[in-house]
Amino acid sequence: MQIQMVDLVGQYRRYQTEIDDALRGVLTNGRYINGPEVGSFASHLSAYLGGTHVIPCGNGTDALQIALMGLGLKPGDEVIVPAFTYAAAVEAAILLGLTPVVVDVDYDSFNILPEAVEAAVSKRTRALIAVHLFGQCCDMSPLLDTARRHGLRLIEDKAQSLGAAYTFPDGRQVPAGTMGDIGILSFFPTKILGGYGDGGALLTADEALAERLRQLTVHGQSEKYRHRLIGCNSRLDSLQAAVLDAKLPHIGAFIEARQAAAAVYDRLIRAEGLRIPFRLPASTHVFHQYTLRVSGGQRDALKGRLQEAGIPSAVYYPLSIDRQEAYRSRIRIAGSLENAHRLTEEVLSIPIHTEMDDELPAQIATYINTK
Ligand SMILES: Cc1ncc(COP(=O)(O)O)c(C=O)c1O
């Protein structure tokens, strides 16, 4: 048997009839750009997320850039970002002439450290990007508190965490991506809800901001050939929207399958020097990744042994933002990044996807324990 990090083709086969019908619908209606599938998917996703405005766009990286543009940030403004994350948020900020302020993450949850954010705020700081990494929400209550007290705009990058929810101390449970000013999503094929190509979306509860974001995705047009803003061309293709709309009703099953596999790993992985993923009590976890921490400098050796046994694994992420050549001279580092640095040496993500039965994670766990 060929073990894969994700089994996209297996998932397609499971839903093939619905997906093929959806694709055929687009191919035969000829509305390949801005077809009815795009609006239909946006309204279904909005309903899934409790009624927030959904603005589809080309991909998650564009969504981050459009979010920063939509909030009216100016060159030289600072945006606080985590040191341990995918690079998209930092890249988008730098492209707009903003200064990313890089802060440490929590060693257990991998997510941005609220106290590091609080300590990093300067007179030039205007925004904070909270990345809900690997499928679990950041600790939003203190982050929202810091944002409120310092007048910062808050963008939630939930590219990896569609379906996750955060519970506030008063008991309110809220979907990831709907707590700050803007949430962003990616529909990259391997994401919780993945298309068969690129795709993304912006989320906001603010009607006027939603309209501005919508205009930014279509060359800043308020109506055809009336350009009010400097925007971009960033659209979700009708074909991708049709696929996503066909898959959205199954998102609960996708998440349950991932959580079931994670529960098997949690129960069975026992090897010395390995830590299973920490679960933040205030957040649900949709397990976009199942990420172990391997101490004692043994991560790469374990990765090699797994590879010999035909078990793939991946290091997300091998370098923190402050150590990336392209960004080094364009960022401000605020405080120690000790946890981020340690994580780049310890993390190892093992296979998790929607097509796993209980046996596969059990086999992988047993192998990890015995080697
Ligand atoms: C946390 C995070 N943010 C943003 C992105 C960018 O999304 P896209 O690949 O759709 O541009 C990704 C990944 O792919 C991601 O993992």
Ligand as a Chemical Component Dictionary entry (heavy atoms), coordinates in Angstrom:
data_LIG
# 
_chem_comp.id                   LIG 
_chem_comp.type                 NON-POLYMER 
_chem_comp.pdbx_formal_charge   0 
_chem_comp.three_letter_code    LIG 
# 
loop_
_chem_comp_atom.comp_id 
_chem_comp_atom.atom_id 
_chem_comp_atom.alt_atom_id 
_chem_comp_atom.type_symbol 
_chem_comp_atom.charge 
_chem_comp_atom.model_Cartn_x 
_chem_comp_atom.model_Cartn_y 
_chem_comp_atom.model_Cartn_z 
_chem_comp_atom.pdbx_ordinal 
LIG C1 C1 C 0 -1.497 29.782 6.917  1  
LIG C2 C2 C 0 -1.570 30.041 5.433  2  
LIG N1 N1 N 0 -1.837 31.276 5.008  3  
LIG C3 C3 C 0 -1.924 31.560 3.701  4  
LIG C4 C4 C 0 -1.742 30.602 2.742  5  
LIG C5 C5 C 0 -1.781 30.982 1.297  6  
LIG O1 O1 O 0 -2.825 30.372 0.617  7  
LIG P1 P1 P 0 -2.729 30.120 -0.960 8  
LIG O2 O2 O 0 -1.804 28.978 -1.184 9  
LIG O3 O3 O 0 -4.146 29.813 -1.340 10 
LIG O4 O4 O 0 -2.246 31.380 -1.582 11 
LIG C6 C6 C 0 -1.461 29.289 3.151  12 
LIG C7 C7 C 0 -1.235 28.228 2.214  13 
LIG O5 O5 O 0 -1.217 27.679 1.422  14 
LIG C8 C8 C 0 -1.368 29.005 4.536  15 
LIG O6 O6 O 0 -1.102 27.773 4.963  16 
# 
loop_
_chem_comp_bond.comp_id 
_chem_comp_bond.atom_id_1 
_chem_comp_bond.atom_id_2 
_chem_comp_bond.value_order 
_chem_comp_bond.pdbx_ordinal 
LIG C1 C2 SING 1  
LIG C2 N1 SING 2  
LIG C2 C8 DOUB 3  
LIG N1 C3 DOUB 4  
LIG C3 C4 SING 5  
LIG C4 C5 SING 6  
LIG C4 C6 DOUB 7  
LIG C5 O1 SING 8  
LIG O1 P1 SING 9  
LIG P1 O2 DOUB 10 
LIG P1 O3 SING 11 
LIG P1 O4 SING 12 
LIG C6 C7 SING 13 
LIG C6 C8 SING 14 
LIG C7 O5 DOUB 15 
LIG C8 O6 SING 16 
# 
